[in-house]
Amino acid sequence: MITKEKHEQIITDVDSFNQFVSDLTETIMQRVIVEIPLMVVYHIKEVQKNEKLRKDFFSENPSLKNNPEIITQALNSIITQHPDWDREKVYKETAIKANQLIEMEKTNGQGF
């Protein structure tokens, strides 16, 4: 924390201000350098998790593989209605809704 006296010195003395900015910049850079690897690892894990979910989705629902528009429609609908759901639940419900939409399309929305 900066004391009131130090603050006064920083804003009234150019050299103190420049030193403060330099020290602050150095501190920020050090923190960024430490955080970047953690962010990269997190991102890689998220990408791998998404890829596994996608692979599992299509292995459990091979009939949906050729229906990307219907999957997108179902997915957007579910995400809009349930933004608090986790990805696993969204994927499961997307499969159900996409299959329902395909069935409706086959029966031309007539229900038979």
HELIX and SHEET records of a PDB file:
HELIX    1   1 LYS A    4  THR A   12  1                                   9    
HELIX    2   2 VAL A   14  GLU A   60  1                                  47    
HELIX    3   3 PRO A   62  LEU A   64  5                                   3    
HELIX    4   4 PRO A   68  GLN A   81  1                                  14    
HELIX    5   5 ARG A   87  LYS A  106  1                                  20    
END                                                                             
